[in-house]
Amino acid sequence: MGLILGRIAVETPKYEVIKSLSGYEIRKYPPAVLAQVTYDSSQSTSDKDGFTVLANYIGAFSNPQNTKPEKIAMTAPVITKTGGESEKIAMTAPVLTKEGGEEKKMITMQFSLPAKYTKAEEAPKPTDERVVIREEGEKKYGVVKFSGIASEKVVQEKVEMLKDKLAGDGYKVIGEFVLARYNPPWITLPPFRTNEVMIPVE
């Protein structure tokens, strides 16, 4: 019942709120170790395909698909990034989705691994070669939180609104936005879902 009503019962990233402004926050996130999968969304039915690959790596549904094998606790949010990085990147639970190119819509979905993993080599090695493990350094984001369904239209509206607010308050955007989703969409009722649009700033 708690998950249906949006309770977040898993580890989430620790961050520092640097400033609370009108409708958004500036946050600083510490370094993290991420597990990541990149796929062509035009050949995939939904984000669930990327999610399943990462969930299998940590053993969320069955035996973990890593060399130890070791079950890894799920985290939140699942992060989705869109926009232009061509390098392969491996993510607590956020899942990240990155988009690149005009003909193929490449999606990179990431889970942040639990904070006990401080180096990429400390994380169990994936047996599925599509899963990449990487370290991410400290980052600063402008963040706006919202509930409901994170449709492409809604997310784009939040991105444009946040970009306008950041520019108006003198912050320089230094990368593409990230969509963070904290609740399983197939379980949690839309009004109780927690979503965030995050834009990296200097």
C-alpha positions as CSV (number, residue, x, y, z in Angstrom):
1,M,0.0,0.0,0.0
2,G,2.9,2.3,0.8
3,L,4.4,2.0,-2.7
4,I,1.0,2.7,-4.3
5,L,0.8,5.9,-2.3
6,G,4.3,7.0,-3.2
7,R,6.3,5.9,-0.1
8,I,10.1,5.9,-0.9
9,A,11.6,3.1,1.1
10,V,15.0,2.7,-0.6
11,E,18.3,4.6,-0.3
12,T,18.3,8.0,-2.1
13,P,21.3,10.2,-2.9
14,K,22.5,12.5,-0.1
15,Y,22.7,16.1,-1.3
16,E,23.2,19.5,0.1
17,V,20.6,22.2,-0.7
18,I,22.8,25.3,-1.5
19,K,19.9,27.6,-2.1
20,S,16.1,27.4,-2.2
21,L,14.6,29.8,-4.8
22,S,11.2,30.4,-6.3
23,G,9.9,27.0,-7.4
24,Y,13.3,25.2,-7.5
25,E,16.5,24.4,-5.5
26,I,20.2,24.5,-6.2
27,R,21.7,21.2,-4.9
28,K,25.2,19.8,-4.6
29,Y,25.5,16.0,-5.0
30,P,28.6,14.0,-3.9
31,P,30.5,11.6,-6.1
32,A,28.6,8.4,-6.9
33,V,29.1,5.0,-8.5
34,L,26.6,4.3,-11.3
35,A,25.5,1.3,-13.3
36,Q,24.3,2.2,-16.8
37,V,22.8,0.7,-20.0
38,T,22.5,2.4,-23.3
39,Y,20.0,1.3,-26.0
40,D,18.2,2.4,-29.1
41,S,14.7,3.3,-28.0
42,S,13.4,3.0,-31.5
43,Q,14.1,-0.8,-31.2
44,S,12.7,-1.1,-27.7
45,T,9.1,-1.1,-26.5
46,S,9.6,1.1,-23.4
47,D,12.0,2.3,-20.7
48,K,11.2,-1.0,-18.9
49,D,13.7,-2.8,-21.2
50,G,16.6,-0.8,-20.0
51,F,15.3,-1.0,-16.4
52,T,15.1,-4.8,-16.7
53,V,18.7,-5.0,-17.7
54,L,19.9,-3.0,-14.7
55,A,17.5,-4.7,-12.4
56,N,18.9,-8.1,-13.4
57,Y,22.4,-6.8,-12.7
58,I,21.5,-6.0,-9.1
59,G,19.3,-9.0,-8.6
60,A,16.1,-7.1,-8.1
61,F,13.9,-9.8,-9.6
62,S,16.0,-13.0,-9.5
63,N,19.6,-14.1,-9.2
64,P,22.0,-11.1,-9.7
65,Q,23.7,-11.1,-13.0
66,N,27.2,-10.2,-11.7
67,T,30.3,-12.2,-11.2
68,K,30.2,-12.5,-7.4
69,P,27.1,-13.0,-7.6
70,E,26.0,-10.3,-5.1
71,K,22.6,-8.8,-4.6
72,I,22.8,-5.0,-4.7
73,A,20.1,-2.9,-2.9
74,M,17.8,-0.9,-5.1
75,T,18.1,2.9,-4.8
76,A,16.0,5.9,-5.9
77,P,15.5,7.7,-8.1
78,V,15.9,6.1,-11.5
79,I,17.6,8.6,-13.8
80,T,17.0,9.3,-17.4
81,K,19.2,11.7,-19.3
82,T,18.6,13.2,-22.8
83,G,21.0,15.0,-25.0
84,G,24.3,14.6,-26.6
85,E,26.9,12.8,-24.7
86,S,28.5,10.1,-26.9
87,E,30.7,8.4,-24.3
88,K,29.4,5.3,-22.7
89,I,28.6,5.9,-19.0
90,A,27.6,3.5,-16.4
91,M,24.3,4.7,-12.4
92,T,21.0,4.8,-6.6
93,A,18.0,4.4,-7.9
94,P,18.0,7.0,-10.4
95,V,17.7,5.6,-13.9
96,L,19.2,7.9,-16.5
97,T,18.3,8.3,-20.1
98,K,20.5,10.1,-22.6
99,E,19.4,10.9,-26.1
100,G,21.8,11.4,-29.0
101,G,21.5,11.6,-32.8
102,E,18.6,12.3,-35.2
103,E,17.9,8.8,-36.6
104,K,18.5,6.7,-33.5
105,K,17.2,7.8,-30.1
106,M,19.9,6.4,-27.9
107,I,18.7,6.1,-24.3
108,T,21.1,5.8,-21.3
109,M,19.4,4.6,-18.2
110,Q,21.3,4.6,-14.9
111,F,21.0,3.4,-11.4
112,S,23.1,4.9,-8.6
113,L,24.6,2.1,-6.6
114,P,24.4,2.2,-2.8
115,A,26.8,4.7,-1.1
116,K,28.9,1.8,0.3
117,Y,30.4,1.5,-3.2
118,T,32.9,4.4,-3.4
119,K,34.9,3.2,-6.4
120,A,33.8,1.5,-9.6
121,E,36.1,-1.5,-8.9
122,E,34.3,-2.1,-5.6
123,A,31.0,-2.9,-7.4
124,P,30.4,-6.4,-8.6
125,K,31.3,-6.9,-12.3
126,P,28.3,-7.3,-14.6
127,T,28.0,-10.5,-16.6
128,D,25.9,-8.7,-19.2
129,E,28.3,-6.6,-21.3
130,R,25.6,-4.0,-21.9
131,V,25.9,-2.9,-18.3
132,V,28.7,-0.4,-17.6
133,I,30.0,0.7,-14.2
134,R,31.4,4.2,-13.8
135,E,32.2,6.8,-11.3
136,E,30.6,10.3,-11.4
137,G,32.2,13.3,-9.7
138,E,30.6,15.9,-7.5
139,K,27.9,17.8,-9.4
140,K,25.7,20.8,-8.8
141,Y,22.1,20.9,-10.2
142,G,19.1,23.2,-10.4
143,V,16.2,20.9,-9.5
144,V,12.4,21.2,-9.8
145,K,10.1,18.6,-8.2
146,F,6.7,17.6,-9.6
147,S,4.2,14.8,-9.3
148,G,2.1,12.9,-11.8
149,I,3.1,11.2,-15.0
150,A,6.5,12.3,-16.4
151,S,5.4,12.4,-20.0
152,E,7.7,13.9,-22.6
153,K,5.5,17.0,-22.9
154,V,5.4,17.6,-19.2
155,V,9.1,17.0,-18.8
156,Q,9.9,19.4,-21.6
157,E,7.7,22.1,-20.0
158,K,9.5,21.7,-16.7
159,V,12.9,21.8,-18.4
160,E,12.1,25.1,-20.2
161,M,10.6,26.6,-17.0
162,L,13.7,25.6,-15.0
163,K,16.1,26.9,-17.7
164,D,14.3,30.3,-17.7
165,K,14.4,30.5,-13.9
166,L,18.1,29.6,-13.8
167,A,19.0,32.2,-16.4
168,G,16.9,34.8,-14.6
169,D,18.8,34.1,-11.3
170,G,22.2,34.2,-13.0
171,Y,23.1,30.5,-13.1
172,K,25.0,29.1,-16.1
173,V,23.7,25.7,-17.5
174,I,26.6,23.4,-18.3
175,G,24.9,20.3,-19.6
176,E,21.7,18.5,-20.5
177,F,18.8,17.8,-18.1
178,V,18.3,14.6,-16.2
179,L,14.9,13.1,-15.3
180,A,14.8,11.5,-11.9
181,R,11.8,9.2,-11.1
182,Y,11.5,7.9,-7.5
183,N,8.6,5.5,-7.7
184,P,7.8,2.4,-9.8
185,P,5.3,3.7,-12.4
186,W,3.6,0.4,-12.7
187,I,2.8,0.4,-8.9
188,T,2.5,4.0,-7.7
189,L,-0.6,6.0,-8.5
190,P,0.3,9.1,-10.7
191,P,-0.7,11.7,-8.1
192,F,1.7,10.2,-5.6
193,R,4.7,9.8,-7.8
194,T,7.8,12.0,-7.1
195,N,9.7,13.2,-10.2
196,E,12.5,15.7,-10.6
197,V,14.0,17.6,-13.5
198,M,17.7,18.3,-12.8
199,I,19.9,20.6,-14.9
200,P,23.6,20.8,-14.2
201,V,24.9,24.3,-13.4
202,E,28.3,25.8,-12.7
